[in-house]
């Protein structure tokens, strides 16, 4: 029996026989899907009398939890993001039997998301998380499910290619509140990931006041790749950190975090960053009337753009690639090259060199 619970929500109530336990399932989707599940239950109840495998009771929520457990065991740095995707799937169809989800269902989900404005990249992230759960369920001993829905990865937009000039960085930094300038400055000069920057403690910062250098020591627990790194740099970063350290030590002596707001550790400066970029004329709001910054549809530079900026600066300065990769934390040469953005100035200079070399050869003839 199928009972309607709400919009695209159905309750299946099925009892194979008088002595058999009653089976109740909640299905999210069209009625046709609920009818397919009921038909499958009837087929399996008949097949069980012949010793065939019983229908799996694993739900979407169960296989999503497998992924979270895997993240915890392997101490993955992106556990927080994984939990957000887990919560999304649980809210969408957490009680639905995992074996009843088909590739067609996944395609319909993706089409609906993209129609609502979600990028193909984020759609792929959601699907990759779910399919990871399916693979873990199949590899369990004994297996929790017997099949995995088919899914073809969506074509994503090209990687971002934005970099920051010094003039634009100074312009944005002037609009940032004092506490947000420090993580932005560290990201600009070192190319460190923002998560690594926000976890920095003063015990990892060492000043050489004679040479006006600052050394930032990253432990293996602080990096995405679980490999320790060291950055040594001076100039603007040294002076900014020196001033901030003196201020923090005087006013908030008990705070051990480098990036903090009135002694409270910072976890993000996303709102301050977006507001500063818009005020500096480098970003814009797609929906200026939004009540919160999060729903104003920001379009403009990101803090992550500083990774490309720092890599390009090191390449242009002639820093050996091995050393530059050690500073930025890139493990593969291919990803590092993707972060080295060729600017218009580089292209113009290259064109001048080609013409100059051509003219030199012609004159020699």
N, C-alpha and C positions, 0 to 999 in steps of 0.2 A: 504494500500500500504506500502511496506517495501523498504526502500532505504538504501544502504550501505554507511556509513560515514567514515569508516576506519577499521583497523584490529579489529575484534570482536566488532564492534560498529555499531548499526543500528538505523534508524529513522522510527518510525511508524506514518503514517498519516491516520487517520480514521474519517469518518463522518457518523454517523448512518443514518441520513436523511438530506434532503435539508434544513430543518428549524433548525435542531440540530446543536450545535456548533461543530467545528472540534476538534478532540482530537489528540495531538501530544505527542509522548513519545520517549525518547532515551533509548535504551537497550544496555547494555554491556554484551557480551557473544556470544555464537554461534547463527547462524541464526535460528536454531530450537527453541531457547528460544524466539526470536522475533516473530516467527510464533505462538507460544503458547500464547503470550501476545495478539497478534492480534485476535486470536480465542476467547480468554477470553473476549475481548472487544465486539466482536460481540455477544457472548452469553449474556453478561450483558445488551447490548442495547435491545435485544429481551426481556430479563427478566424484564427490567424496565417497559415495557408496562403492566406487570401483577402486578406491585407494589412491586417487589422484591428489596432487597438492591442494591444500586448502587455500582459500583467499587470504592474502596478507592483511593483517590488521594495522600495519604501519600507516600513519597519517603524514601529511606534509609537515606538521609540527614536529613529529618524531624525527624525520630525516634532517630537518633544519637544525635540530638540537645536536645531531651527530657532527655537523660542521662546527658548531660552537665548541663542542668537546674537543675536537681535533685542533682547533685554534689554541685552546687552553693548554693542551698537552704539549704542543710544539712551541708554545710561548710566542705566538705571532703578534707583531706589533699592532696590527689592524683589527684587534678583537672588538674594539668599540664600534667600528664601521660594520663588522660582521653581525653584531647584535642588532644594529639598526635594520639591516636587511632581513634578519631572522624575524624581527617583530613585524616587518612589512608583510612577509609571507604568511605568518600566523594569523594576522588580522584579515588578510585577503581570503585564504582558504585553508586555515590551519587544521581543521577537523576532517578535511576531505581525504579519503583513502589515496595514498600515494600511487598505487597501481592503476587507479582510474584516470589519472591525468595523462593526456596524450600530447603528441607534438602539435596537433591542431589547437588544443587548448592554450599551449604556450604561445603559439603564433597569434592567437586572438588577444591574449593578454598584452603582448608586445605592440600590436596594432593600436589597441586602446590607449596604452601609455603614450605612444608617439603622437597620437591624435590630440592628446591633452598637453603636449609640449615637452615631453621627456626626451632627452637626447638618446641616440642609439647606443652611445657608450654606456650610459647608466642602465639602459635596458639590458645590455650584455652583462653588466656586473650582476644584476639581479638574477639573470638566468644562470650565469656561471656558478653563483652561490647555490642555487637550487639543485643543479645537476651534480655539483660536488656532493651534496647530500645523498642523491640517488646512487652515486658510485660507491660511497661509503656504506650505504645500506646493502648494496649487492655484494660488497666485499666482506661484509660481516659474517661471522661464523656462529650459528647458521645464518644464511642470508635473510634479511628482513623483507626484501621484495625480490621479484623475479625478472623485472624488466625496467628499462630506462626510456623515457619518452625521447623522441628524436627532436633535435633542435639544431638549426643552422645559424651560426653567428651572424649578426647584422653588420653591415658595412658601416664603419665609424668615420667620423670627420677626421681630416688630417690633424696631427698633433699641433698644439699651440706653438707659435714661433715668436712670440713677443719678447723683447728685451728692454732694458731700462737704460736710458742715458743718465749721466751724472746730473745734468740740469733738471731732468724730470724727477729724479729721485729726491733731490734737494727740495724741489717745489712741493712734492707730496709730503715729505717729512715735516715741512713747516706747518702743515695742516693737521698733523697727527698729535694727539695728546702726548705728554712727556713720557708716560709709561709705555706707549706703543712704539716710540721711536727706537728704543733699544733692540727689540727683536727684528724690526725692519732693517736696521743698520747691520746687524749681524748677518742676516740673510743676504743683503746686498753684497757684502764684501767676501763672504765665505761660500755662498751657494749651499749652505746647509739646509736640510729639510726643516720646515717650520716646527714639526713635532720634536725634532732634536733640539731646536733652539729653546722651546718653552720648557724643556726638561733640564736645562743647564742650571747648575748650582755654582756658587762662588768658589767652592773648593776645586772646581774644574777650570777656573780662570787664574792665570799666573801672569803678573805684570813684570816686565823688565824696564824699569823707569830710566835706566842709563841709556839703553838703546831705543827707548820709546816703542817697545813691541809688546804685544799681548799674545799669550799662548792659550788656546782653547783645547782642552783634552776631553775627548769623547770616549766613554767606556763602551764595552760591547753591549751592555744592556740598554744603552741610550740610542743605538743606531738601528736603522731598518735592516741592514745586512748582518747585524750581530758581530761586526768587526770594529775594533777600536780605531780611532782616528785622531790626528792632531793637526791643528791649524795655527800657524804663526804669522801674524800680520801686524802692521803698525798704522800710521797715518790717522785717518778719520776714525777708524774703528777703535784704535788705542785711546784717542782723546775722549771719544764718546763713552766708552766703557769705564775709563778712569774717573770721569766726572760722575757717572751714574753710581759707581762703586762708593765713592766718597759720600754721596748723598744717601745711599741706602744704608751704609754703615753708621751714619750719624743719626738718621731718623728711624730706620727700621733695622736695628742691629741684630735682632733675632731671626730675621728672614734670610734663609739660605738660598733662595731662588734668585737667579739673575733677573728674570722677567717677572715682575710683580706689579700689582696695583695696590698701593698703600699697605704693603706687606703680605697681601694675598697673592699666591702664585697665579700667573696668567695661564690660560689654556688656549686662548685665541684672541686675535685682534681683528677678526674679519669685519665686524661692523665699523670699527674705527678706520680701518684701511679703506673700505668701500666709500665711506663718507669723505675721507680725505682726497681720494682720487677724483670723486665727482666735483668737489670744491676746487680742485686744482685744474679742472677742465680736461682730465685724461680719461674719465669714465662718465657714464650716464645711467639714469634710471629708466628702465623700460616701462615701469608703472609708478610714476612719481607719487601718486595718490595713495600708495600702499601704507597701511597703518604702521607696519613694522619694516625694518630694513630688509629682513629676510624675504618678504614678498613684494619688494619693489623692483624685482627683476633687474639686478645690477648687470651692466655690460661694461667691461673695461679691464685694466690690468689686474693680475692676481699676485699675491705674495710669492707664489711658486715660480713666477717669471724670473725671480732673482737667481734661480738655479741656472737658467740659460744665460743670464747676464754675467754671472761669475765665471762660468765656463768660457764664454766668449772673451772676457777680459784676460783670463789666464792664457788662452791660446794666442791672443794678440800680443801679450807681453812676452811670449816665447817660453813660458813655463813648460818643462818637459811633460808629456802627456801622462806618464806614470805618476809623477808628482801631483799633477792637476786632478787625476782620478782619485788619488789618495785623499786629497782635500775635499773634493765634492762628494765622495762616497759612491761613485759609479763603479760597478763591478765588471761590466762588459764594455768593450771598446765601441760596439755598435750603438749602445744607448748613449754613451758619452758623445759620440759624433753627432747624434741627433740633437743634443743640447747646444752644440756649437753652431750658432746662427750666423750665416754670412750676411753682412749688412750691405746697404747700397754703396757705402763708401768703399768697402772691400771690392765690390764689383767694378766701380769706376776706376779704382787703382789698378785692378787686373786688366781692364780694357786699355788703360794708358800704357801699361807695360807691354801688352801685345803689339800695339801700334808702334811703340818706340823700338821694339825689337825688330819689327818688320821693316821700318825705315832704315835701321842700322844695317840690315842685310842688303837692302837695295843700294844703299850708298857704297857698300863694299864691292858690289858688282860694277 
